[in-house]
């Protein structure tokens, strides 16, 4: 997968209000938004993996551990990244927050306005 420099890629769950607000903020920034809605079933594992690589975290850290389903059925299960990717794909509400990517920077958007951080980080000039 190739990241487009002129767009923000947003991995989100359209059924979650915070995620929809994050999408609105992303769209208001003047960039095209590459919408990766977990509910549509077309999100590729490579997009997810590239975001994880940028964040340098295990996919289990993106799971809402307070969720009742996690507590009853997933807690203590596999440490394999593919297991957690499949859990998020099957149950998008388990994703702790939307994830935004722009110009090599990836941010977990715990608040809708956190999407602004990905733009600022993506626009930094490194010397």
JONOR-V859466 format. One record per residue. N is the residue number from 0. PSI is psi in degrees with one decimal (999 if undefined). NEAR is the number of other ideal C-beta (glycine too) atoms within 8 Angstrom. D_FIRST is the distance of its C-alpha to the first C-alpha in whole Angstrom. Layout:
BEGIN
N;PSI;NEAR;D_FIRST
N;PSI;NEAR;D_FIRST
END
This chain:
BEGIN
0;141.8;6;0
1;130.0;3;4
2;134.3;9;7
3;124.7;8;10
4;-21.7;5;13
5;16.3;5;15
6;159.3;10;14
7;127.5;15;14
8;127.9;14;12
9;118.7;16;15
10;119.1;14;15
11;172.1;16;18
12;111.1;12;21
13;-15.2;10;23
14;-9.1;7;26
15;128.3;10;26
16;-45.7;5;28
17;-39.1;11;27
18;-40.9;13;23
19;-38.3;10;24
20;-39.4;9;26
21;-42.2;17;23
22;-41.6;14;21
23;-45.2;9;24
24;-44.7;12;24
25;-43.6;13;21
26;-29.7;7;22
27;-8.3;6;25
28;-1.1;10;23
29;8.4;3;23
30;156.9;10;19
31;139.5;7;17
32;120.8;11;16
33;97.7;9;13
34;116.8;7;15
35;78.3;10;13
36;119.2;9;17
37;-20.9;13;17
38;-19.6;8;20
39;-8.8;6;19
40;4.7;5;17
41;5.3;4;14
42;127.7;11;12
43;150.2;7;9
44;-28.5;7;10
45;-37.4;7;7
46;-46.9;12;7
47;-46.0;13;11
48;-39.4;10;10
49;-37.7;11;9
50;-42.6;13;11
51;-42.5;13;14
52;-42.5;7;13
53;-38.4;10;14
54;-22.5;9;17
55;48.4;5;18
56;163.3;7;20
57;142.5;8;20
58;-24.2;12;19
59;-26.0;7;23
60;-7.2;6;23
61;2.7;13;21
62;137.3;15;24
63;100.0;9;27
64;-10.3;7;30
65;-11.5;5;32
66;134.9;10;31
67;-37.6;5;34
68;-41.4;9;32
69;-47.3;13;30
70;-40.6;10;34
71;-28.9;7;35
72;-22.0;7;32
73;-22.8;11;30
74;128.4;8;31
75;6.3;3;32
76;-167.8;6;29
77;149.0;5;27
78;6.9;5;25
79;127.6;6;22
80;-39.0;9;19
81;-36.6;7;18
82;-45.7;10;21
83;-34.6;14;21
84;-44.4;12;17
85;-37.1;8;19
86;-43.6;11;22
87;-40.0;15;20
88;-40.3;9;19
89;-34.5;5;22
90;78.0;7;24
91;-26.0;11;22
92;-14.9;9;25
93;-19.6;13;25
94;123.7;15;22
95;-32.2;8;24
96;159.9;12;22
97;155.3;15;19
98;128.2;15;17
99;143.9;16;16
100;135.3;15;13
101;127.1;13;14
102;50.3;8;14
103;1.0;6;13
104;135.9;11;15
105;136.6;10;15
106;137.0;12;18
107;121.9;11;20
108;79.9;14;22
109;-24.3;6;25
110;146.3;6;27
111;-34.0;10;26
112;-11.2;6;26
113;-21.2;14;24
114;-25.4;17;21
115;-28.8;9;23
116;-33.6;8;23
117;-34.6;16;19
118;-45.1;12;20
119;-42.4;8;23
120;-37.7;11;21
121;-22.3;10;18
122;-1.1;7;21
123;141.0;7;23
124;125.1;4;24
125;143.6;3;24
126;999;2;27
END
